[in-house]
Amino acid sequence: MVAAQSAKVLIFSATNGYRHDSIPDAINALTTAGPSHNIEFDPTEDSNAFTDANLANYDAILFLMVTDVSPNDIINQEQQAAFQNYLNSGGNFREIGAYFWDHPTLGEAAKPTHPTVSMIPERWTYTEEVYNFKQDPRSVGAKVVLTVDPSSAGELYTVVVVASLDVL
C-alpha cells in the first residue's frame, strides 16, 4: 500500500482591526488534526510569507479570520502580486471568515435542502452570528445551502456556503 502524499497548507491569520478570540484555538485545532489527515499546517501572521518563492512551497493557502485585506493593509501590493501569481499558477485558496456588512444574532433558518445540512429541522431558531455579505456568494459560484428566513431577520442572510466540494 502506498502512503498518501502529505499536503502543506499556509495558514495566514493576520488582522487589522477586529480580531477573533478564537484564532489561536482554530490554529491549534488545525495543526493538531492535520497530521492524521496527511496535512502539514504552517501558521503565520507575517505578510513577508507572500513571495513567489515561498508560496510555491504550499499546496494551499488558508486565510483564517483575516480582517481588512485591502491594498497595503495586511499584505502590500508586491505581496498581493505574489499571491495572485500563486493563484494564477493553479494554487489553492480557502478562507474561514467572511467579507460582510453586518450580522444579526437572532433569527430563524429557512428550510434546508442540501444533504450537508439535512439534519437541521425545517424551522430552526438560532442565536449565533450570520452574515449579510457585501456580494451575494452565488455570484462567484458558491452554493448557498442554508439561509435565514428574511421574515425573521429582515434580509437574506447566508448561514452556510459551500464553495467547492465533490459531493455537490
KASULUR-V926893 format. One record per backbone hydrogen bond with DSSP energy under -1.0 kcal/mol. CO is the residue of the C=O (numbers start at 1). NH is the residue of the N-H. If there is no record, write none. Layout:
co;nh
CO;NH
CO;NH
//
This chain:
co;nh
7;40
8;59
8;60
9;42
10;62
11;44
12;64
20;23
22;26
23;27
24;28
25;29
26;30
27;31
28;32
29;33
30;34
34;37
34;39
35;38
38;7
40;9
42;11
44;13
46;49
47;50
49;51
51;55
52;56
54;57
55;58
60;10
61;94
62;12
63;96
68;70
70;73
75;72
76;80
77;81
78;82
79;83
80;84
81;85
82;86
83;87
84;88
85;89
86;91
87;90
92;61
94;63
96;65
99;134
102;132
104;130
107;126
108;149
114;117
115;118
117;120
124;109
126;107
131;158
132;101
136;139
137;140
137;142
138;141
143;162
146;159
146;160
147;110
149;152
149;153
150;154
157;148
158;131
160;145
160;146
162;143
165;168
//
